């Protein structure tokens, strides 16, 4: 093995870059003495350099011009879905490569069991309980490193900060944020509670800000489109709370210690992209389709209908002024309130807050998520199988008919995997997500993983053997 540097390719958006920071911390601890190089978009990494873990950043333009090709790397981790990133990962010299790699034979392969798991979530993430920041690392960072990492809780606001609330009005897509009427009402409700709202957003959010002002001529400070990213980071130190959709600035705020209230709407999954550090709040609709959504196929986003300015402002006031115990007693029908936390493995977790009356408890949904999380930790990271058995027993007690039905349908998953392997092994091309679409919803996490695993290795005998081992392990649990 070489003593060369480590290369991380993260050429996605701002939020994805910030979610790479935990990996950079862990790499620094697991590979002491190795430099860490990060290829990212210069417009994102430059203003965030003051808050980034130690790393040497390289722009995509430099990397594309061949700046990396003379260096041999100890490890290359490709976290980008862009084709040029896979091409670059294939071109550079390295001892170990993880993530999508364009091989010398022209085939695109995904290296790493957990990176394959991430690929399997496309259109099938309803039961996923792993955060993107953790999936970045699980192939290369042991639990001993994650368990010994302690992220600080958000800072407690003092003085004027205790009344200042940042309200971020933008998102990457309109469906991933509340509308202007909601924001206008939220500003009014915050002012009525003696709080000082500050509207924030980028230049692309100026239209939303104009709509908000037209609906309510408020005295709130409007800084939409007026702050650079570096200035936004600095402004966060003057706030006590940051109310925001799932955005890049949300991840920046959480990383820098500003408590966030994430209004999780649209086709996002808070288990995957919620504020990563412990001590933050996530508010999500309790409608069924909001419990794991890759893309919204409805005429209107049902997950936005349960949000009301009055309820969100009341929650903000409790978060700023009330003791933490009050969050445990809140009742918010139609909504689910979570608090972010760390699991025994040192990974991201969401803990449901509020009284049972806060919304219908999705028993089968929650138990399925617990089961599949434990199953993949067991199969892909060698964790103890005890939690898998416990999760299955809990499901059987709560949903005995469902458990019996699942036992009967499991052989069908094995037969489907065998047919897919035979088709791919014969040189055929299976329709995308065929195995997933033909599998009962509960089994789709494993069906998706088997599908991408077989496709990734051209359904070799060895890849099919590993798939059978996963199925046999599951059957033994059932």
C-alpha positions as CSV (number, residue, x, y, z in Angstrom):
1,X,0.0,0.0,0.0
2,X,1.2,3.5,-0.8
3,X,1.6,6.5,1.5
4,X,0.0,8.8,-1.0
5,X,-2.8,11.3,-0.4
6,X,-6.6,10.6,-0.4
7,X,-8.8,12.0,-3.1
8,X,-12.5,12.8,-2.6
9,X,-14.6,13.7,-5.6
10,X,-17.7,15.7,-4.6
11,X,-19.0,17.7,-7.6
12,X,-22.6,18.1,-6.5
13,X,-24.4,21.0,-4.9
14,X,-23.5,23.0,-1.8
15,X,-25.4,20.8,0.6
16,X,-23.7,17.7,-0.7
17,X,-20.3,19.3,-0.1
18,X,-21.2,20.1,3.5
19,X,-22.4,16.6,4.0
20,X,-18.9,15.5,2.9
21,X,-17.3,17.2,5.9
22,X,-17.9,14.4,8.4
23,X,-16.1,12.0,6.0
24,X,-13.2,14.4,5.8
25,X,-13.0,14.4,9.6
26,X,-13.0,10.6,9.7
27,X,-10.5,10.2,6.9
28,X,-8.1,12.5,8.8
29,X,-8.4,10.3,11.8
30,X,-8.3,6.9,10.0
31,X,-5.5,7.9,7.7
32,X,-3.1,10.1,9.8
33,X,-0.3,11.6,7.8
34,X,-2.1,11.4,4.5
35,X,-3.1,14.6,2.8
36,X,-6.8,14.9,1.8
37,X,-7.6,16.4,-1.6
38,X,-11.2,17.3,-2.6
39,X,-12.4,18.0,-6.1
40,X,-15.5,20.2,-5.9
41,X,-17.1,23.2,-7.5
42,X,-15.0,26.3,-6.8
43,X,-18.1,28.5,-6.3
44,X,-19.1,26.3,-3.4
45,X,-15.9,25.4,-1.7
46,X,-14.2,28.8,-1.7
47,X,-16.7,30.7,0.6
48,X,-16.9,27.6,2.9
49,X,-13.1,27.2,3.4
50,X,-13.3,28.8,6.9
51,X,-15.6,26.1,8.1
52,X,-14.3,23.1,6.2
53,X,-12.2,20.4,7.9
54,X,-8.6,20.4,6.8
55,X,-8.3,19.5,3.1
56,X,-6.7,20.8,-0.1
57,X,-9.5,21.8,-2.5
58,X,-9.1,21.5,-6.3
59,X,-11.5,23.0,-8.8
60,X,-13.2,20.8,-11.4
61,X,-11.6,22.9,-14.1
62,X,-8.2,22.0,-12.7
63,X,-9.0,18.3,-12.4
64,X,-10.5,18.2,-15.9
65,X,-7.3,19.6,-17.3
66,X,-5.3,16.7,-16.0
67,X,-3.9,18.2,-12.7
68,X,-4.4,14.9,-10.9
69,X,-3.1,12.4,-13.3
70,X,0.6,12.5,-12.2
71,X,-0.3,11.6,-8.6
72,X,-0.7,8.2,-7.1
73,X,-3.4,8.1,-4.4
74,X,-3.8,5.8,-1.4
75,X,-7.6,6.0,-1.7
76,X,-10.1,7.6,-4.1
77,X,-13.7,8.1,-3.0
78,X,-16.1,9.3,-5.7
79,X,-19.3,10.7,-4.2
80,X,-20.5,12.3,-7.4
81,X,-23.1,11.0,-9.8
82,X,-21.7,13.1,-12.7
83,X,-20.2,10.9,-15.6
84,X,-17.1,13.0,-15.7
85,X,-16.4,12.2,-12.0
86,X,-16.6,8.4,-12.8
87,X,-14.3,9.0,-15.7
88,X,-11.8,10.8,-13.5
89,X,-12.0,8.1,-10.9
90,X,-11.1,5.6,-13.5
91,X,-8.2,7.6,-14.8
92,X,-6.3,8.4,-11.6
93,X,-3.9,5.9,-10.1
94,X,-4.9,4.6,-6.7
95,X,-4.6,1.6,-4.4
96,X,-8.3,1.6,-3.5
97,X,-11.3,3.2,-5.3
98,X,-14.8,3.5,-3.9
99,X,-17.9,4.8,-5.7
100,X,-18.7,4.9,-9.4
101,X,-15.7,4.2,-11.5
102,X,-15.5,4.2,-15.4
103,X,-13.2,1.2,-15.9
104,X,-10.6,0.8,-18.6
105,X,-12.9,-1.5,-20.6
106,X,-15.6,1.2,-20.7
107,X,-17.9,-0.3,-18.1
108,X,-19.2,1.8,-15.3
109,X,-18.8,0.0,-12.0
110,X,-19.8,1.0,-8.5
111,X,-17.2,-0.1,-6.0
112,X,-18.1,-0.6,-2.3
113,X,-21.1,-2.4,-0.9
114,X,-22.6,0.7,0.7
115,X,-22.1,2.8,-2.4
116,X,-24.1,0.0,-4.2
117,X,-26.7,0.4,-1.5
118,X,-26.9,4.1,-2.2
119,X,-27.5,3.3,-5.9
120,X,-30.3,0.9,-5.0
121,X,-32.3,3.7,-3.3
122,X,-33.2,5.4,-6.6
123,X,-37.0,5.3,-6.8
124,X,-37.0,2.9,-3.8
125,X,-36.0,4.8,-0.6
126,X,-39.2,4.6,1.4
127,X,-37.7,2.4,4.2
128,X,-34.2,3.9,4.0
129,X,-32.8,4.9,7.4
130,X,-29.3,5.9,6.5
131,X,-28.2,9.5,6.0
132,X,-26.2,10.6,2.9
133,X,-23.3,11.8,5.2
134,X,-23.1,8.3,6.7
135,X,-23.4,6.5,3.3
136,X,-20.4,8.6,2.2
137,X,-18.3,6.9,4.8
138,X,-19.6,3.4,5.6
139,X,-17.4,1.6,3.1
140,X,-14.2,3.0,4.5
141,X,-14.8,4.3,8.0
142,X,-15.2,1.8,10.9
143,X,-17.8,2.2,13.7
144,X,-14.9,2.8,16.1
145,X,-14.3,6.1,14.4
146,X,-18.0,7.2,14.1
147,X,-18.7,6.2,17.7
148,X,-15.8,8.3,19.0
149,X,-17.0,11.4,17.1
150,X,-19.0,13.8,19.2
151,X,-20.7,16.6,17.3
152,X,-21.5,19.6,19.5
153,X,-25.1,20.5,20.2
154,X,-26.4,23.7,18.6
155,X,-25.3,26.8,20.6
156,X,-27.8,28.3,23.0
157,X,-28.8,31.8,21.9
158,X,-27.9,34.6,24.2
159,X,-29.2,38.2,24.4
160,X,-30.7,39.6,21.1
161,X,-30.0,36.3,19.4
162,X,-32.7,34.6,21.4
163,X,-35.4,36.6,19.5
164,X,-33.8,36.5,16.0
165,X,-35.1,33.9,13.6
166,X,-33.7,33.4,10.1
167,X,-36.4,32.3,7.6
168,X,-34.8,30.9,4.4
169,X,-37.3,31.2,1.6
170,X,-35.5,29.3,-1.2
171,X,-35.0,25.7,-2.3
172,X,-33.5,23.9,-5.3
173,X,-37.1,23.2,-6.6
174,X,-40.3,25.1,-5.8
175,X,-42.0,21.9,-4.6
176,X,-39.3,21.5,-1.9
177,X,-40.4,24.7,0.0
178,X,-43.6,26.3,1.3
179,X,-45.2,28.9,-0.9
180,X,-45.1,32.7,-0.5
181,X,-48.4,32.8,1.3
182,X,-47.0,30.5,4.0
183,X,-43.9,32.7,4.5
184,X,-45.9,35.9,4.7
185,X,-48.1,34.3,7.4
186,X,-45.1,32.9,9.2
187,X,-43.5,36.4,9.4
188,X,-46.7,37.8,10.8
189,X,-47.0,35.0,13.4
190,X,-43.4,35.3,14.5
191,X,-43.7,39.1,14.9
192,X,-46.9,38.6,17.0
193,X,-44.9,36.4,19.4
194,X,-42.3,39.1,19.9
195,X,-39.7,37.4,17.7
196,X,-37.6,39.1,15.0
197,X,-37.7,37.3,11.7
198,X,-35.1,37.9,9.0
199,X,-35.8,36.8,5.5
200,X,-32.9,35.0,3.8
201,X,-32.3,33.5,0.4
202,X,-30.1,33.7,-2.7
203,X,-30.5,35.8,-5.8
204,X,-32.7,33.1,-7.3
205,X,-35.2,33.6,-4.5
206,X,-35.8,37.3,-5.2
207,X,-39.1,36.5,-6.9
208,X,-40.4,34.6,-3.9
209,X,-39.4,37.5,-1.6
210,X,-41.3,40.0,-3.8
211,X,-44.4,37.8,-3.5
212,X,-44.0,37.6,0.2
213,X,-43.8,41.4,0.5
214,X,-46.8,41.8,-1.7
215,X,-48.9,39.6,0.6
216,X,-47.8,41.2,3.8
217,X,-46.0,44.5,4.1
218,X,-44.0,43.4,7.1
219,X,-41.3,45.2,9.1
220,X,-39.0,42.2,9.0
221,X,-35.5,42.6,7.8
222,X,-35.3,41.3,4.2
223,X,-31.8,40.1,3.2
224,X,-32.9,37.9,0.3
225,X,-30.3,38.1,-2.5
226,X,-28.2,40.6,-0.6
227,X,-25.7,38.2,1.1
228,X,-22.9,36.2,-0.3
229,X,-22.5,32.6,1.0
230,X,-19.7,33.7,3.3
231,X,-21.8,36.6,4.6
232,X,-24.7,34.2,5.2
233,X,-22.5,32.1,7.3
234,X,-21.5,35.1,9.3
235,X,-25.1,36.3,9.7
236,X,-26.0,32.9,11.1
237,X,-24.0,33.7,14.3
238,X,-26.5,36.5,15.1
239,X,-29.5,34.2,14.9
240,X,-31.1,31.9,17.5
241,X,-33.0,29.7,15.1
242,X,-33.0,29.0,11.4
243,X,-36.3,27.9,9.8
244,X,-35.6,26.4,6.4
245,X,-36.6,23.8,3.8
246,X,-34.1,21.1,3.0
247,X,-31.4,23.3,1.4
248,X,-27.6,23.7,1.2
249,X,-27.8,26.7,3.6
250,X,-29.6,24.4,6.1
251,X,-26.6,22.1,6.2
252,X,-24.2,25.0,6.5
253,X,-26.2,26.3,9.5
254,X,-26.3,23.0,11.2
255,X,-22.6,22.5,10.6
256,X,-21.7,25.9,12.1
257,X,-23.8,25.3,15.3
258,X,-27.0,27.3,14.4
259,X,-30.1,25.4,15.5
260,X,-32.3,24.6,12.6
261,X,-36.0,23.8,12.2
262,X,-36.2,21.9,8.9
263,X,-39.6,22.2,7.2
264,X,-39.3,18.9,5.3
265,X,-41.6,19.2,2.3
266,X,-41.5,17.9,-1.2
267,X,-39.6,14.9,-2.6
268,X,-36.9,14.8,0.2
269,X,-36.4,12.3,2.9
270,X,-35.2,13.7,6.3
271,X,-33.5,10.4,7.1
272,X,-31.3,11.0,4.1
273,X,-30.8,14.8,4.0
274,X,-32.0,16.2,7.3
275,X,-29.7,18.4,9.4
276,X,-27.0,16.0,10.3
277,X,-25.7,17.1,13.7
278,X,-27.7,16.2,16.9
279,X,-30.1,18.7,18.5
280,X,-31.9,20.0,15.4
281,X,-35.6,19.8,14.6
282,X,-37.4,18.3,11.6
283,X,-41.1,18.8,10.9
284,X,-42.7,16.5,8.3
285,X,-46.2,15.7,7.2
286,X,-47.7,12.4,8.5
287,X,-49.5,11.6,5.2
288,X,-48.4,8.2,3.8
289,X,-46.6,9.5,0.7
290,X,-44.4,11.8,2.8
291,X,-42.7,8.9,4.6
292,X,-40.2,8.2,1.8
293,X,-40.6,10.1,-1.5
294,X,-38.2,10.1,-4.4
295,X,-40.4,12.1,-6.8
296,X,-43.9,13.5,-6.3
297,X,-46.4,12.3,-8.8
298,X,-49.4,14.1,-7.4
299,X,-51.1,17.2,-8.8
300,X,-50.4,19.1,-5.5
301,X,-47.9,18.3,-2.8
302,X,-50.0,16.9,0.1
303,X,-46.9,17.1,2.4
304,X,-47.2,20.9,2.3
305,X,-50.9,21.1,3.3
306,X,-50.4,20.3,7.0
307,X,-48.0,23.1,7.6
308,X,-49.5,26.3,8.9
309,X,-47.7,29.5,9.8
310,X,-49.3,29.6,13.2
311,X,-48.2,26.1,14.2
312,X,-44.6,26.6,12.9
313,X,-44.3,30.0,14.7
314,X,-45.5,28.4,17.9
315,X,-43.0,25.6,17.5
316,X,-40.2,28.2,16.9
317,X,-41.2,30.0,20.1
318,X,-41.1,26.8,22.1
319,X,-37.7,25.9,20.6
320,X,-36.3,29.3,21.5
321,X,-37.8,30.0,24.9
322,X,-39.2,26.9,26.4
323,X,-37.5,24.0,28.2
324,X,-36.7,21.0,26.0
325,X,-39.4,19.0,27.8
326,X,-42.1,21.1,26.2
327,X,-41.2,19.7,22.8
328,X,-42.0,16.2,24.1
329,X,-45.5,17.4,25.0
330,X,-46.5,19.1,21.8
331,X,-49.5,17.9,19.8
332,X,-49.4,18.7,16.1
333,X,-52.1,16.6,14.3
334,X,-51.1,15.9,10.7
335,X,-47.5,16.5,11.4
336,X,-44.5,14.6,12.8
337,X,-41.8,16.3,14.8
338,X,-38.4,14.7,15.0
339,X,-35.2,15.6,16.9
340,X,-31.9,14.7,15.3
341,X,-29.6,12.4,17.4
342,X,-26.8,9.8,17.2
343,X,-27.3,6.1,17.1
344,X,-25.2,3.5,19.1
345,X,-23.1,3.1,15.9
346,X,-22.4,6.8,15.9
347,X,-24.6,7.4,12.9
348,X,-27.5,9.8,12.2
349,X,-30.8,9.1,13.8
350,X,-34.3,10.8,14.1
351,X,-36.2,10.5,17.3
352,X,-39.9,11.2,17.2
353,X,-41.0,14.0,19.6
354,X,-44.4,15.0,20.8
355,X,-47.3,13.1,22.2
356,X,-48.9,10.2,20.4
357,X,-51.7,12.5,19.4
358,X,-49.2,14.4,17.2
359,X,-50.2,12.1,14.3
360,X,-51.1,8.6,13.4
361,X,-48.3,6.2,14.4
362,X,-47.1,4.4,11.2
363,X,-46.4,1.2,13.0
364,X,-45.6,-1.0,10.0
365,X,-43.7,1.8,8.3
366,X,-41.5,2.5,11.3
367,X,-40.9,-1.1,12.1
368,X,-39.9,-1.8,8.5
369,X,-37.4,1.0,8.6
370,X,-35.9,-0.3,11.8
371,X,-35.8,-3.8,10.3
372,X,-34.0,-2.9,7.1
373,X,-31.6,-0.6,8.9
374,X,-30.5,-3.5,11.1
375,X,-30.4,-5.9,8.3
376,X,-28.1,-3.9,6.1
377,X,-25.8,-3.0,9.0
378,X,-25.6,-6.8,9.7
379,X,-25.0,-7.9,6.1
380,X,-22.8,-5.0,4.8
381,X,-20.9,-4.0,7.9
382,X,-20.8,-7.2,10.0
383,X,-22.9,-5.7,12.9
384,X,-24.7,-8.1,15.2
385,X,-27.8,-9.8,13.9
386,X,-29.6,-9.5,17.2
387,X,-31.3,-6.2,16.3
388,X,-32.5,-7.8,13.1
389,X,-34.2,-10.6,14.9
390,X,-35.6,-8.2,17.5
391,X,-37.0,-5.9,14.7
392,X,-38.7,-8.9,13.0
393,X,-40.2,-10.1,16.2
394,X,-41.6,-6.6,17.0
395,X,-43.1,-6.5,13.5
396,X,-44.7,-9.9,14.0
397,X,-46.2,-8.9,17.3
398,X,-47.6,-5.6,15.9
399,X,-48.6,-6.8,12.5
400,X,-49.0,-10.6,12.6
401,X,-51.0,-10.9,9.3
402,X,-48.4,-8.8,7.5
403,X,-45.6,-11.0,8.9
404,X,-47.3,-14.2,7.8
405,X,-47.9,-12.7,4.3
406,X,-44.3,-11.7,4.1
407,X,-43.1,-15.2,4.9
408,X,-45.2,-16.6,2.1
409,X,-44.0,-14.0,-0.4
410,X,-40.2,-14.3,0.3
411,X,-39.6,-17.2,-2.1
412,X,-40.9,-15.0,-4.9
413,X,-38.1,-12.6,-4.3
414,X,-35.6,-15.4,-4.6
415,X,-37.2,-16.6,-7.8
416,X,-37.2,-13.1,-9.3
417,X,-33.5,-12.7,-8.5
418,X,-32.7,-16.0,-10.2
419,X,-34.6,-14.9,-13.3
420,X,-32.8,-11.6,-13.4
421,X,-29.4,-13.3,-13.0
422,X,-30.2,-15.7,-15.8
423,X,-31.3,-12.9,-18.1
424,X,-28.2,-10.7,-17.4
425,X,-25.9,-13.7,-17.5
426,X,-27.1,-14.6,-21.0
427,X,-26.2,-11.1,-22.2
428,X,-29.7,-9.7,-21.9
429,X,-30.7,-6.2,-20.8
430,X,-33.4,-6.1,-18.1
431,X,-35.7,-3.1,-17.9
432,X,-34.6,-0.7,-15.1
433,X,-36.0,-1.6,-11.6
434,X,-37.7,-4.7,-12.9
435,X,-37.1,-6.8,-9.9
436,X,-38.1,-3.9,-7.6
437,X,-41.4,-3.3,-9.4
438,X,-42.3,-7.0,-9.3
439,X,-41.6,-7.3,-5.6
440,X,-44.0,-6.6,-2.7
441,X,-43.2,-3.1,-1.2
442,X,-41.7,-4.5,2.1
443,X,-39.1,-6.5,0.2
444,X,-38.0,-3.7,-2.2
445,X,-35.0,-2.5,-0.2
446,X,-33.3,-5.9,-0.6
447,X,-34.8,-6.4,-4.2
448,X,-33.2,-3.1,-5.2
449,X,-29.9,-4.0,-3.7
450,X,-29.8,-7.4,-5.4
451,X,-30.7,-5.8,-8.7
452,X,-27.9,-3.3,-8.7
453,X,-25.5,-5.8,-7.3
454,X,-26.2,-8.3,-10.2
455,X,-26.1,-5.6,-12.8
456,X,-22.9,-4.1,-11.4
457,X,-21.0,-7.4,-11.9
458,X,-22.8,-8.7,-15.0
459,X,-24.5,-11.4,-13.0
460,X,-21.4,-13.5,-12.5
461,X,-21.7,-16.7,-10.6
462,X,-19.9,-15.1,-7.7
463,X,-22.3,-12.1,-7.6
464,X,-25.3,-14.4,-7.7
465,X,-23.7,-16.5,-4.9
466,X,-23.5,-13.4,-2.7
467,X,-27.1,-12.5,-3.5
468,X,-28.2,-16.0,-2.4
469,X,-26.3,-15.6,0.8
470,X,-28.3,-12.4,1.6
471,X,-31.6,-14.2,0.8
472,X,-30.6,-17.3,2.9
473,X,-29.7,-15.0,5.8
474,X,-33.1,-13.3,5.6
475,X,-34.9,-16.6,5.4
476,X,-33.1,-17.7,8.5
477,X,-34.3,-14.6,10.4
478,X,-37.9,-15.2,9.3
